[in-house]
Amino acid sequence: MEIRRISAAEITETVKKLYMDMNYFIGEDILDALKKAENNETSPIGKSVLGQLIENNRIAAEEEIPICQDTGMAVMFIEYGENVVITDGSFEDAVQEGVRQAYTEGYLRKSVVDDPVFDRVNTKDNTPAILYTTIVPGDKIRILAGCKGFGSENMSAIKMLTPSAGIEGVKKFILDAVRYAGPNPCPPIVVGVGIGGTFEKAAMLAKKATLRPIDTDNPDERYAELEKELLGEINKMGFGPAGLGGDNTALGVNVEYFPTHIAGMPVAVNICCHAARHKSAEI
């Protein structure tokens, strides 16, 4: 296969559009789930909250203003074709510039600080974004992007289970994490679960799971059934929309898995609020 050349400017423009669009326009999977939740919600307060969220999303799209005031921290999962060469700049710089332009020109709140402990000075352009890049065959670049607000991010959890915990131990940890989070992550939530790999791989899987459309199932029937079971159990908790009570605490549960060591069974839970912003592009 011949080498394909892509300009850094095209990368920047693609990333810029991804982040402006995802902050202004809620995904169809989330909007459809909110409408379905409104229809089946038995709590009058819960139904009212869901109606307000749907109206909020409509106004945001019409006026091209952020769905939520917390426009999050940019995270991207990138599949980089091994036959691609970036011209007129580097891939990393081009992506970061796209985030910078989106947040400055798009009037999106800038929430990133340069040092996590001591200085905590705002970088003033919401960079750096967090990038997870995989080299794959081909001459395309695929970007799965999200922007994660920290009201929900702070409610995430990970545990290094051992194989003896079994599936019941996995389910207990996930449900306990959601129960502990309660109303804090702005329900109705999307729950991303990563199982397997190592400590950091499980967390990456959980984050990536929150970016998967919630109208899709894990292709493995066992994990797809687990997703449905967990969603049912979470909605029985009764936190409801905005934590004010009701039938719809979660809109979806997405589970991703990866091979792991014979002595381990890492499980990570990454919780996302109702403004579950995700978008993808292929260059």
C-alpha positions as semicolon CSV with decimal commas, in nm:
position;residue;x (nm);y (nm);z (nm)
1;M;0,000;0,000;0,000
2;E;0,128;0,344;-0,090
3;I;0,202;0,606;0,170
4;R;-0,082;0,854;0,217
5;R;-0,001;1,211;0,317
6;I;-0,238;1,408;0,540
7;S;-0,173;1,768;0,630
8;A;-0,149;1,875;0,993
9;A;-0,406;2,145;0,912
10;E;-0,664;1,880;0,819
11;I;-0,606;1,700;1,149
12;T;-0,648;2,027;1,339
13;E;-0,968;2,119;1,158
14;T;-1,117;1,772;1,214
15;V;-1,047;1,777;1,587
16;K;-1,174;2,134;1,620
17;K;-1,505;2,041;1,457
18;L;-1,539;1,726;1,668
19;Y;-1,514;1,920;1,993
20;M;-1,734;2,210;1,892
21;D;-2,002;1,979;1,756
22;M;-2,007;1,739;2,051
23;N;-2,046;2,027;2,295
24;Y;-2,334;2,182;2,102
25;F;-2,518;1,879;1,966
26;I;-2,610;1,583;2,186
27;G;-2,565;1,242;2,021
28;E;-2,873;1,081;1,871
29;D;-2,821;0,772;2,090
30;I;-2,839;0,983;2,407
31;L;-3,129;1,197;2,285
32;D;-3,330;0,890;2,188
33;A;-3,258;0,733;2,527
34;L;-3,369;1,050;2,709
35;K;-3,696;1,056;2,515
36;K;-3,756;0,689;2,588
37;A;-3,680;0,750;2,956
38;E;-3,923;1,043;2,967
39;N;-4,197;0,824;2,823
40;N;-4,151;0,544;3,077
41;E;-4,067;0,752;3,386
42;T;-4,333;0,710;3,657
43;S;-4,206;0,985;3,887
44;P;-4,365;1,323;3,798
45;I;-4,050;1,505;3,912
46;G;-3,829;1,263;3,721
47;K;-4,041;1,305;3,406
48;S;-4,019;1,684;3,441
49;V;-3,639;1,673;3,478
50;L;-3,602;1,455;3,168
51;G;-3,823;1,695;2,973
52;Q;-3,602;1,984;3,081
53;L;-3,288;1,796;2,972
54;I;-3,439;1,732;2,630
55;E;-3,538;2,099;2,601
56;N;-3,189;2,204;2,713
57;N;-3,037;1,992;2,437
58;R;-3,272;2,142;2,180
59;I;-3,179;2,498;2,276
60;A;-2,808;2,415;2,280
61;A;-2,830;2,279;1,925
62;E;-3,039;2,567;1,792
63;E;-2,818;2,838;1,943
64;E;-2,491;2,643;1,918
65;I;-2,404;2,687;2,284
66;P;-2,268;2,420;2,522
67;I;-2,505;2,149;2,644
68;C;-2,346;2,186;2,989
69;Q;-2,128;2,451;3,152
70;D;-1,861;2,188;3,223
71;T;-1,720;2,127;2,876
72;G;-1,485;1,866;3,018
73;M;-1,135;1,744;2,952
74;A;-1,063;1,619;2,600
75;V;-0,990;1,247;2,562
76;M;-0,929;1,071;2,230
77;F;-0,882;0,710;2,126
78;I;-0,698;0,715;1,795
79;E;-0,639;0,441;1,539
80;Y;-0,349;0,563;1,330
81;G;-0,293;0,389;0,996
82;E;0,067;0,275;0,955
83;N;0,072;0,404;0,595
84;V;-0,010;0,762;0,695
85;V;0,245;1,044;0,706
86;I;0,159;1,386;0,847
87;T;0,291;1,678;0,646
88;D;0,362;2,035;0,760
89;G;0,370;1,947;1,129
90;S;0,337;1,668;1,383
91;F;0,026;1,465;1,460
92;E;0,042;1,542;1,834
93;D;0,074;1,917;1,780
94;A;-0,204;1,916;1,522
95;V;-0,447;1,740;1,758
96;Q;-0,366;1,968;2,050
97;E;-0,411;2,271;1,824
98;G;-0,753;2,142;1,723
99;V;-0,859;2,124;2,088
100;R;-0,710;2,467;2,153
101;Q;-0,901;2,626;1,866
102;A;-1,229;2,453;1,957
103;Y;-1,224;2,574;2,315
104;T;-1,108;2,930;2,241
105;E;-1,305;3,002;1,923
106;G;-1,606;2,797;2,033
107;Y;-1,638;2,977;2,369
108;L;-1,615;2,649;2,559
109;R;-1,520;2,658;2,926
110;K;-1,151;2,591;2,979
111;S;-1,106;2,359;3,277
112;V;-0,752;2,216;3,257
113;V;-0,484;2,316;3,508
114;D;-0,114;2,268;3,441
115;D;-0,016;2,103;3,769
116;P;-0,253;1,873;3,958
117;V;-0,126;1,941;4,313
118;F;0,076;2,258;4,370
119;D;0,027;2,536;4,113
120;R;-0,308;2,444;3,955
121;V;-0,285;2,729;3,705
122;N;-0,538;2,717;3,422
123;T;-0,377;2,646;3,083
124;K;-0,638;2,880;2,929
125;D;-0,708;2,667;2,622
126;N;-0,817;2,330;2,772
127;T;-0,501;2,155;2,656
128;P;-0,336;1,917;2,686
129;A;-0,586;1,661;2,564
130;I;-0,533;1,298;2,664
131;L;-0,451;1,076;2,367
132;Y;-0,450;0,697;2,341
133;T;-0,302;0,599;2,005
134;T;-0,292;0,256;1,844
135;I;-0,104;0,186;1,520
136;V;-0,324;-0,014;1,281
137;P;-0,298;-0,135;0,920
138;G;-0,415;0,098;0,646
139;D;-0,402;0,461;0,540
140;K;-0,677;0,613;0,754
141;I;-0,687;0,791;1,089
142;R;-0,991;0,722;1,306
143;I;-1,063;0,940;1,608
144;L;-1,310;0,849;1,883
145;A;-1,340;1,160;2,095
146;G;-1,507;1,263;2,417
147;C;-1,495;1,546;2,667
148;K;-1,533;1,434;3,025
149;G;-1,674;1,657;3,297
150;F;-1,538;1,584;3,641
151;G;-1,860;1,579;3,840
152;S;-1,901;1,229;3,702
153;E;-1,531;1,151;3,651
154;N;-1,473;1,194;4,026
155;M;-1,723;0,917;4,093
156;S;-1,526;0,655;3,900
157;A;-1,358;0,356;4,066
158;I;-1,124;0,064;4,003
159;K;-1,058;-0,257;4,193
160;M;-0,807;-0,534;4,144
161;L;-1,029;-0,836;4,194
162;T;-0,889;-1,186;4,194
163;P;-1,044;-1,464;3,983
164;S;-1,207;-1,616;4,290
165;A;-1,445;-1,318;4,300
166;G;-1,616;-1,454;3,989
167;I;-1,896;-1,284;3,802
168;E;-2,086;-1,212;4,123
169;G;-1,787;-1,022;4,260
170;V;-1,764;-0,824;3,937
171;K;-2,131;-0,729;3,950
172;K;-2,115;-0,638;4,319
173;F;-1,822;-0,402;4,269
174;I;-1,986;-0,228;3,973
175;L;-2,319;-0,184;4,152
176;D;-2,149;-0,071;4,474
177;A;-1,955;0,193;4,278
178;V;-2,274;0,329;4,122
179;R;-2,459;0,317;4,453
180;Y;-2,175;0,508;4,623
181;A;-2,184;0,769;4,345
182;G;-2,556;0,820;4,406
183;P;-2,687;1,151;4,268
184;N;-2,343;1,314;4,241
185;P;-2,266;1,235;3,872
186;C;-2,582;1,409;3,740
187;P;-2,807;1,115;3,648
188;P;-2,934;0,971;3,428
189;I;-2,584;0,837;3,375
190;V;-2,393;0,621;3,130
191;V;-2,181;0,358;3,302
192;G;-1,864;0,243;3,130
193;V;-1,707;-0,079;3,259
194;G;-1,363;-0,217;3,174
195;I;-1,273;-0,572;3,275
196;G;-0,933;-0,735;3,232
197;G;-0,591;-0,629;3,114
198;T;-0,386;-0,456;3,382
199;F;-0,462;-0,176;3,628
200;E;-0,435;0,100;3,368
201;K;-0,584;-0,102;3,080
202;A;-0,905;-0,167;3,272
203;A;-0,943;0,208;3,334
204;M;-0,882;0,286;2,966
205;L;-1,141;0,027;2,865
206;A;-1,395;0,179;3,103
207;K;-1,337;0,527;2,962
208;K;-1,363;0,401;2,606
209;A;-1,684;0,219;2,698
210;T;-1,850;0,550;2,792
211;L;-1,786;0,671;2,435
212;R;-1,955;0,374;2,271
213;P;-2,309;0,454;2,151
214;I;-2,553;0,326;2,412
215;D;-2,782;0,181;2,146
216;T;-2,518;-0,086;2,074
217;D;-2,442;-0,408;2,261
218;N;-2,116;-0,585;2,332
219;P;-2,075;-0,838;2,047
220;D;-2,016;-1,118;2,299
221;E;-2,363;-1,234;2,411
222;R;-2,243;-1,298;2,767
223;Y;-2,122;-0,942;2,810
224;A;-2,426;-0,804;2,631
225;E;-2,646;-0,987;2,883
226;L;-2,432;-0,847;3,166
227;E;-2,488;-0,494;3,032
228;K;-2,865;-0,544;3,037
229;E;-2,863;-0,699;3,384
230;L;-2,652;-0,418;3,531
231;L;-2,872;-0,152;3,372
232;G;-3,180;-0,309;3,527
233;E;-3,021;-0,333;3,871
234;I;-2,893;0,025;3,858
235;N;-3,235;0,161;3,765
236;K;-3,384;-0,023;4,061
237;M;-3,170;0,194;4,291
238;G;-3,420;0,477;4,247
239;F;-3,185;0,777;4,238
240;G;-3,364;0,888;3,923
241;P;-3,313;1,193;3,703
242;A;-3,103;1,462;3,877
243;G;-3,101;1,238;4,183
244;L;-3,459;1,343;4,268
245;G;-3,602;0,994;4,252
246;G;-3,741;0,786;3,971
247;D;-3,701;0,489;3,741
248;N;-3,418;0,620;3,524
249;T;-3,089;0,641;3,708
250;A;-2,891;0,518;3,406
251;L;-2,946;0,541;3,031
252;G;-2,700;0,267;2,946
253;V;-2,425;0,036;3,063
254;N;-2,140;-0,047;2,825
255;V;-1,891;-0,322;2,912
256;E;-1,557;-0,379;2,739
257;Y;-1,310;-0,656;2,820
258;F;-0,951;-0,760;2,746
259;P;-0,736;-1,066;2,821
260;T;-0,569;-1,060;3,161
261;H;-0,320;-1,245;3,383
262;I;-0,413;-1,581;3,538
263;A;-0,395;-1,427;3,886
264;G;-0,602;-1,115;3,821
265;M;-0,939;-0,972;3,723
266;P;-0,919;-0,590;3,722
267;V;-1,252;-0,408;3,703
268;A;-1,293;-0,035;3,642
269;V;-1,609;0,176;3,644
270;N;-1,614;0,511;3,465
271;I;-1,936;0,706;3,513
272;C;-2,059;0,968;3,268
273;C;-2,335;1,222;3,325
274;H;-2,640;1,268;3,101
275;A;-2,435;1,508;2,884
276;A;-2,254;1,205;2,745
277;R;-2,060;1,382;2,472
278;H;-1,890;1,161;2,218
279;K;-1,821;1,184;1,847
280;S;-1,600;1,013;1,594
281;A;-1,434;1,098;1,264
282;E;-1,231;0,922;0,996
283;I;-0,969;1,098;0,790
